[in-house]
Amino acid sequence: MGDILRTDELENAIDFLEKAAYHYNNKEDKYWFKWLMISLHGALYGFGVCSVKGTYTERVLGMKLGKKKFEQKRKETIEHFKKLGYEIEDESILDDTVEYNASELLAIKKILEYCQSETYMMQRSDSKILKITDIQDEAIEKMIFYRNDFIHFKPRGLSVITEGSDWIVKAVVDVIRFLALESNNVNYFEEKNREKVKFILEQFLK
């Protein structure tokens, strides 16, 4: 049996943050800026998801299927489990399974909008709402632009002036720090994960 990668939304966010710190501090790689923007995007998105989600996954998912497509997905799900030798008798469990599998993660801008909403963020007595400054908002927009440009790369020659980009990193990392450690909405079931996040964030101060 081959190796198995097991992860979850928190570990995934931490991994992105760790990769961002690595590329920020290892600029001898020609493509450091590319991977820094991609990793920062993943870290911000990931900790935003963790902050909004709390203990209710549906908070961060969007359902775009109409009734007809939903019923089709329902039939496909029933057939899938039958082939595996299972039959879902509980209708509510079946519907929840279909809804989850057919849903999509909300876009990063919607997640960040929710991070600034009392409705979504005030989950506990010590929860805090994200307040994005104008500088942070501009930095996030630039990061998203660069990330999307690299991820969906159109055939062309590209030159990016990376000198002076530290302000983007600092502003985005400050937002990540708030979501990860100060919003009090991220559930760290293992203290070692919280300590790891603190350690990684310190790497951006070098």
Protein Blocks (a to p, Z undefined) as FASTA:
>chain_A
ZZdddddfklmmmmmmmmmmmmmmmmkbmklmmmmmmmmmmmmmmmmmmmmnmmafklmp
ccfbdfklmmmmmmmmmmmmmmnopacfblklmmmmmmmmmpccddfklmmmmmmpmklm
mmbfkbccddddfklmmmmmmmmmmmmmmmmcccddddddfehplmmmmmmmmmmmmmmm
mnopaccfbfklmmmmmmmmmmmmZZ
